[in-house]
Amino acid sequence: MRAYHAITWDHPRGLNALSAAAGLLGANDGLSISWEAHSLEQFESHSIADLCQKYDLVVFDHPHVGEAIQNQCLLPLEAVFPQEFMEYLQAKVIGPCFSSYFYAGKHWGIPVDAAAQVMVVRPDLLADEAPATWEQVLSLSKRTAAVALPLSGPHALLSFMSIAAAAGEPPATADPAEFITPATGAKVWDLMRDLVSRSPAGSLGQNPIGILNHMKHHEDVILCPLVYGYVNYSVPATGNALRFINAPCFAQVGRPGSTLGGTGIGISARCEWSSELEKHLVWLVSAEAQNRFIPCHDGQPSLRSAWSDPAINARTGNFFSNTALTLETAYVRPRHAGYIGFQNRGSAMLRESFTGSDTAATVIGKLQSLYTASRA
């Protein structure tokens, strides 16, 4: 029997389904998988090359792909899976969750979890219909001072990119060398600074899990316009249920501005590949696992069919159907080898700028300099 060591991130959504699936394995399956977990902050910034030296399977986010290729620490899926499996993922996975792991001509991650930044509200505290546009979000903020953005870690920059995508300019897309044009960058920064100026004390230092935990237990934040969706908070064991809806647009018929998240399983270069492991990983993205097993074990499936499944939506307050459009149109971040460093430094700079004295032009210039340096 082969024993494999694996790492994911420490949250029921990231760990429970994978651990439960590994628990189904017995002597007849010819393998065992032991799952460990590290924090959300470590998941977002830890070197994937370092993880691949210690683990056979690594759950990671697609922006780490460039670093992985540079360090030759992952196996491309094409090297170990048949073409039929690749075509299956291309056809069945929601939005760009599979294509986001395509880089340098190969795929590097099996998408087992789908997520993007969406809007979340406390429905019991929101008297009116939830906002759909950024203009309506700002109006609610001015009336209530109860709208917050989580800005810790990389999330200031992630929200900046989401708002830019809603404004019609997904960063580094039209010209990979230009992160954002000065005009659009200033528009996004002004909007975020306006929101920050009225956000409840303490909310800006939260990560998505922190803000969601805060919202279900407290009443000073009634809406967060951009936060990575966690189905677990739609039907929490304690506290108030939260309602997740599509990310805001700049017009009623515009694109929901959102930056893709989610996770994929990478196969480290140290992994001793086997047909038994292949069978297990293929099952994890099968309709049986994605539509039934994973949702029943706190997971957030990646197959499109699960997001439209009536039974799953009935159990989760329509979390999936309410946010599927955002997933389908989500923006995919740059994935070059220096991107993660830029994400961390750019986010820290933005956080400081919202309460500093710099002008929008200065901030966008600094952001461009950091981005240019990351590509060098």
C-alpha positions as CSV (number, residue, x, y, z in Angstrom):
1,M,0.0,0.0,0.0
2,R,1.3,3.5,-0.9
3,A,1.1,6.2,1.6
4,Y,0.8,9.8,0.4
5,H,1.2,13.0,2.4
6,A,-0.9,16.0,1.5
7,I,-1.6,19.6,2.7
8,T,-4.6,21.9,2.4
9,W,-5.8,25.0,4.3
10,D,-7.3,25.0,7.7
11,H,-11.0,25.6,7.3
12,P,-13.9,23.1,7.1
13,R,-14.3,24.1,3.4
14,G,-10.7,23.2,2.7
15,L,-10.2,20.2,4.9
16,N,-13.3,18.2,5.8
17,A,-14.3,16.8,2.4
18,L,-10.7,15.8,1.4
19,S,-10.1,14.2,4.8
20,A,-13.4,12.4,4.7
21,A,-12.7,11.1,1.2
22,A,-9.3,9.8,2.3
23,G,-11.1,8.1,5.2
24,L,-13.0,6.0,2.7
25,L,-9.8,4.4,1.5
26,G,-9.1,0.9,2.7
27,A,-6.7,-1.9,2.1
28,N,-8.4,-2.8,-1.2
29,D,-7.7,0.7,-2.6
30,G,-4.0,0.3,-2.4
31,L,-3.2,3.7,-0.9
32,S,-3.7,5.9,2.1
33,I,-3.6,9.8,2.2
34,S,-3.0,11.8,5.3
35,W,-4.1,15.4,5.0
36,E,-2.6,18.2,7.1
37,A,-3.7,21.9,7.1
38,H,-2.1,25.3,7.4
39,S,-3.7,28.7,7.9
40,L,-5.4,30.8,5.3
41,E,-2.6,33.3,5.5
42,Q,0.0,30.5,4.9
43,F,-2.1,29.2,2.0
44,E,-2.2,32.6,0.4
45,S,1.6,33.3,0.7
46,H,3.6,30.2,1.5
47,S,6.1,29.1,-1.1
48,I,4.7,26.3,-3.2
49,A,8.2,25.1,-3.9
50,D,8.8,24.6,-0.2
51,L,5.5,22.7,0.2
52,C,6.3,20.4,-2.7
53,Q,9.5,19.3,-1.0
54,K,7.4,18.0,1.9
55,Y,4.1,16.8,0.5
56,D,3.0,14.6,-2.4
57,L,-0.3,16.5,-2.9
58,V,-0.6,20.3,-2.4
59,V,-3.8,22.3,-2.4
60,F,-3.0,25.7,-3.9
61,D,-4.4,28.8,-5.6
62,H,-3.8,29.3,-9.3
63,P,-1.6,32.5,-8.9
64,H,1.2,30.2,-7.5
65,V,1.5,28.5,-10.9
66,G,4.3,30.7,-12.2
67,E,6.4,30.0,-9.1
68,A,5.8,26.3,-9.4
69,I,6.9,26.2,-13.0
70,Q,10.0,28.3,-12.2
71,N,11.0,25.8,-9.5
72,Q,9.9,22.7,-11.5
73,C,8.1,21.4,-8.4
74,L,4.7,20.3,-9.9
75,L,3.9,17.6,-12.4
76,P,1.7,18.8,-15.3
77,L,-1.6,17.0,-15.4
78,E,-1.0,16.1,-19.0
79,A,1.9,13.9,-17.8
80,V,-0.2,11.6,-15.6
81,F,-3.9,11.8,-16.7
82,P,-5.4,10.7,-20.0
83,Q,-6.7,13.3,-22.5
84,E,-10.3,12.2,-21.8
85,F,-10.0,13.4,-18.2
86,M,-8.7,16.8,-19.3
87,E,-11.6,17.2,-21.7
88,Y,-14.0,16.3,-19.0
89,L,-12.7,19.0,-16.7
90,Q,-12.7,21.6,-19.5
91,A,-16.4,20.9,-20.2
92,K,-17.7,20.4,-16.7
93,V,-15.9,22.8,-14.3
94,I,-17.6,26.1,-13.6
95,G,-16.2,29.4,-15.1
96,P,-12.4,29.7,-15.5
97,C,-11.6,27.4,-12.5
98,F,-9.9,24.8,-14.7
99,S,-8.4,27.1,-17.3
100,S,-6.8,29.3,-14.5
101,Y,-4.4,26.4,-13.9
102,F,-3.3,26.4,-17.5
103,Y,0.1,28.1,-17.9
104,A,3.1,27.6,-20.2
105,G,1.1,25.2,-22.3
106,K,0.1,22.8,-19.5
107,H,-2.4,22.4,-16.7
108,W,-1.0,22.2,-13.1
109,G,-4.0,21.8,-10.8
110,I,-7.2,19.7,-10.5
111,P,-9.9,22.2,-9.5
112,V,-11.7,20.6,-6.5
113,D,-13.1,23.9,-5.0
114,A,-14.6,26.9,-6.7
115,A,-14.9,30.4,-5.3
116,A,-14.8,34.1,-6.2
117,Q,-15.4,37.4,-4.5
118,V,-19.1,37.9,-4.1
119,M,-21.4,40.1,-2.0
120,V,-22.7,39.0,1.4
121,V,-25.5,40.6,3.5
122,R,-27.2,40.0,6.9
123,P,-30.7,39.7,5.5
124,D,-32.3,40.2,8.9
125,L,-30.6,43.6,9.2
126,L,-31.1,44.9,5.6
127,A,-34.5,46.5,5.4
128,D,-34.4,47.1,1.6
129,E,-33.4,44.9,-1.3
130,A,-29.7,44.2,-1.5
131,P,-27.7,46.6,-3.7
132,A,-26.7,45.4,-7.2
133,T,-24.4,48.2,-8.3
134,W,-21.4,50.1,-6.8
135,E,-23.5,53.3,-6.7
136,Q,-26.1,51.5,-4.5
137,V,-23.3,50.0,-2.3
138,L,-21.9,53.5,-1.7
139,S,-25.4,54.9,-1.0
140,L,-26.0,52.2,1.6
141,S,-22.6,52.9,3.2
142,K,-23.5,56.6,3.5
143,R,-26.9,55.9,5.1
144,T,-25.7,53.2,7.6
145,A,-21.9,53.3,8.0
146,A,-22.3,49.5,8.2
147,V,-20.6,48.4,4.9
148,A,-17.1,46.9,5.2
149,L,-14.3,45.4,3.1
150,P,-11.9,42.9,4.5
151,L,-8.4,44.2,3.6
152,S,-5.9,42.1,5.4
153,G,-3.3,40.0,3.7
154,P,-3.7,40.2,-0.1
155,H,-7.4,41.2,0.0
156,A,-7.0,45.0,-0.5
157,L,-5.4,44.3,-3.9
158,L,-7.9,41.5,-4.7
159,S,-10.8,43.9,-4.1
160,F,-9.1,46.6,-6.1
161,M,-8.8,44.2,-9.1
162,S,-12.4,43.1,-8.8
163,I,-13.7,46.6,-8.9
164,A,-11.4,47.4,-11.9
165,A,-12.9,44.3,-13.7
166,A,-16.4,45.6,-13.0
167,A,-15.3,49.0,-14.4
168,G,-14.4,47.3,-17.6
169,E,-10.7,47.1,-17.2
170,P,-9.5,43.7,-15.7
171,P,-5.9,44.5,-14.6
172,A,-3.0,43.4,-16.8
173,T,-5.3,42.1,-19.5
174,A,-5.3,44.5,-22.4
175,D,-1.5,45.1,-21.9
176,P,0.2,42.5,-19.7
177,A,2.9,45.1,-18.9
178,E,0.4,47.7,-17.6
179,F,-1.4,46.8,-14.4
180,I,-4.1,49.5,-14.6
181,T,-4.5,52.7,-16.6
182,P,-4.2,55.8,-14.4
183,A,-7.9,56.9,-15.0
184,T,-9.4,53.6,-14.0
185,G,-7.0,53.1,-11.2
186,A,-7.9,56.4,-9.7
187,K,-11.6,55.7,-10.0
188,V,-11.2,52.4,-8.2
189,W,-9.0,53.8,-5.5
190,D,-11.3,56.7,-4.8
191,L,-14.2,54.3,-4.4
192,M,-12.4,52.1,-2.0
193,R,-11.1,55.0,0.1
194,D,-14.6,56.4,0.3
195,L,-15.9,53.0,1.6
196,V,-13.0,52.7,4.0
197,S,-13.6,56.1,5.5
198,R,-17.0,54.9,6.8
199,S,-16.3,51.3,7.6
200,P,-16.8,50.1,11.1
201,A,-13.8,50.1,13.4
202,G,-11.7,46.9,13.2
203,S,-13.3,45.5,10.1
204,L,-10.5,46.6,7.8
205,G,-8.0,44.3,9.5
206,Q,-10.1,41.2,8.8
207,N,-9.6,38.4,6.3
208,P,-12.7,36.9,4.6
209,I,-13.2,34.3,7.3
210,G,-12.8,36.9,10.0
211,I,-15.3,39.3,8.5
212,L,-17.9,36.5,7.9
213,N,-17.5,35.3,11.5
214,H,-17.9,38.9,12.7
215,M,-21.0,39.4,10.6
216,K,-22.9,36.4,11.8
217,H,-22.4,37.4,15.5
218,H,-22.5,41.2,15.4
219,E,-24.7,43.9,13.9
220,D,-22.3,46.7,13.0
221,V,-21.6,45.2,9.5
222,I,-24.7,44.5,7.5
223,L,-23.1,44.2,4.1
224,C,-19.7,43.3,2.6
225,P,-19.6,44.0,-1.2
226,L,-16.6,41.8,-1.9
227,V,-15.6,38.7,0.1
228,Y,-14.7,35.2,-1.0
229,G,-17.8,33.1,-0.7
230,Y,-18.0,30.5,1.9
231,V,-21.1,28.3,1.7
232,N,-20.6,27.3,5.4
233,Y,-21.9,30.7,6.5
234,S,-25.2,30.3,4.7
235,V,-26.3,27.7,7.2
236,P,-24.0,28.2,10.2
237,A,-24.1,26.0,13.3
238,T,-24.1,29.1,15.4
239,G,-25.0,32.8,14.8
240,N,-27.0,34.3,12.1
241,A,-27.2,33.0,8.5
242,L,-25.6,35.2,5.9
243,R,-26.9,35.6,2.3
244,F,-24.5,35.5,-0.6
245,I,-25.3,37.2,-3.9
246,N,-23.5,38.2,-7.1
247,A,-20.7,40.8,-6.8
248,P,-21.6,44.4,-7.6
249,C,-21.6,45.9,-11.2
250,F,-21.2,49.4,-12.3
251,A,-24.5,49.2,-14.3
252,Q,-27.6,47.1,-13.8
253,V,-26.6,44.9,-16.8
254,G,-22.8,45.1,-16.3
255,R,-20.3,42.4,-15.4
256,P,-20.1,41.4,-11.7
257,G,-16.6,42.5,-10.8
258,S,-14.9,39.6,-9.1
259,T,-11.4,38.0,-8.7
260,L,-11.3,34.2,-9.0
261,G,-10.3,32.2,-6.0
262,G,-10.9,28.5,-5.3
263,T,-8.3,25.8,-5.0
264,G,-6.7,23.0,-7.0
265,I,-4.8,19.9,-6.1
266,G,-1.2,20.0,-7.4
267,I,0.9,16.8,-7.8
268,S,4.4,17.5,-6.5
269,A,7.4,16.4,-8.4
270,R,8.4,14.1,-5.5
271,C,5.1,12.2,-5.7
272,E,5.3,8.5,-6.7
273,W,2.5,8.4,-9.2
274,S,0.2,5.3,-9.2
275,S,-3.0,4.1,-10.8
276,E,-4.6,4.0,-7.4
277,L,-3.9,7.7,-6.7
278,E,-5.2,8.5,-10.2
279,K,-8.4,6.7,-9.5
280,H,-9.0,8.6,-6.2
281,L,-8.2,12.0,-7.7
282,V,-10.5,11.4,-10.7
283,W,-13.3,10.4,-8.3
284,L,-12.9,13.7,-6.3
285,V,-14.1,15.6,-9.4
286,S,-16.7,13.1,-10.5
287,A,-20.4,14.1,-10.5
288,E,-20.9,11.6,-7.6
289,A,-18.3,13.3,-5.4
290,Q,-19.0,16.9,-6.5
291,N,-22.7,16.8,-6.4
292,R,-23.2,14.8,-3.3
293,F,-20.2,13.8,-1.2
294,I,-18.3,17.2,-1.1
295,P,-21.3,19.4,-0.4
296,C,-22.3,17.0,2.4
297,H,-18.8,17.4,4.0
298,D,-18.6,21.2,4.1
299,G,-17.0,21.5,0.7
300,Q,-17.6,24.0,-2.2
301,P,-17.7,22.0,-5.4
302,S,-16.1,22.9,-8.7
303,L,-18.5,21.3,-11.2
304,R,-21.1,23.5,-12.8
305,S,-23.8,20.9,-12.3
306,A,-23.4,21.2,-8.5
307,W,-23.9,25.0,-8.6
308,S,-27.3,24.5,-10.3
309,D,-28.4,21.5,-8.3
310,P,-31.8,22.2,-6.7
311,A,-31.1,19.9,-3.7
312,I,-27.8,21.5,-2.9
313,N,-29.2,25.0,-3.2
314,A,-32.2,24.1,-1.1
315,R,-29.8,23.2,1.7
316,T,-27.6,26.3,1.4
317,G,-30.0,29.2,1.0
318,N,-29.4,29.2,-2.7
319,F,-25.7,30.1,-2.1
320,F,-24.6,28.5,-5.4
321,S,-27.4,29.7,-7.8
322,N,-27.2,33.2,-6.3
323,T,-23.5,33.5,-7.1
324,A,-23.0,31.3,-10.2
325,L,-22.9,34.2,-12.6
326,T,-20.0,35.8,-10.7
327,L,-18.1,32.5,-10.9
328,E,-18.7,32.2,-14.6
329,T,-17.4,35.7,-15.4
330,A,-14.6,35.9,-12.7
331,Y,-11.3,37.6,-13.5
332,V,-8.2,35.5,-13.5
333,R,-5.1,37.1,-11.8
334,P,-1.6,37.3,-13.4
335,R,0.3,34.1,-12.7
336,H,4.0,35.0,-13.4
337,A,6.6,33.8,-11.0
338,G,6.9,37.2,-9.1
339,Y,3.1,37.7,-8.8
340,I,2.6,36.5,-5.2
341,G,5.2,39.0,-3.9
342,F,3.5,41.8,-5.8
343,Q,0.1,40.7,-4.4
344,N,1.4,41.0,-0.9
345,R,3.4,44.3,-1.3
346,G,0.7,45.9,-3.4
347,S,-2.0,45.1,-0.9
348,A,0.0,46.5,2.0
349,M,0.7,49.7,0.1
350,L,-3.0,50.1,-0.8
351,R,-4.0,49.5,2.9
352,E,-1.7,52.3,4.0
353,S,-2.8,54.6,1.2
354,F,-6.5,54.7,2.3
355,T,-5.6,56.5,5.5
356,G,-2.5,58.4,4.2
357,S,-2.0,61.6,2.3
358,D,-0.9,60.3,-1.1
359,T,-3.0,61.3,-4.1
360,A,-4.7,58.7,-6.4
361,A,-2.1,59.4,-9.1
362,T,0.8,58.7,-6.7
363,V,-0.8,55.5,-5.4
364,I,-1.4,54.1,-8.9
365,G,2.1,55.0,-9.9
366,K,3.5,53.1,-6.9
367,L,1.3,50.1,-7.8
368,Q,2.6,50.1,-11.4
369,S,6.2,50.2,-10.1
370,L,5.6,47.2,-7.8
371,Y,3.9,45.3,-10.7
372,T,6.7,46.1,-13.1
373,A,9.4,45.0,-10.6
374,S,7.5,41.7,-10.1
375,R,7.8,40.9,-13.8
376,A,11.5,41.6,-14.0
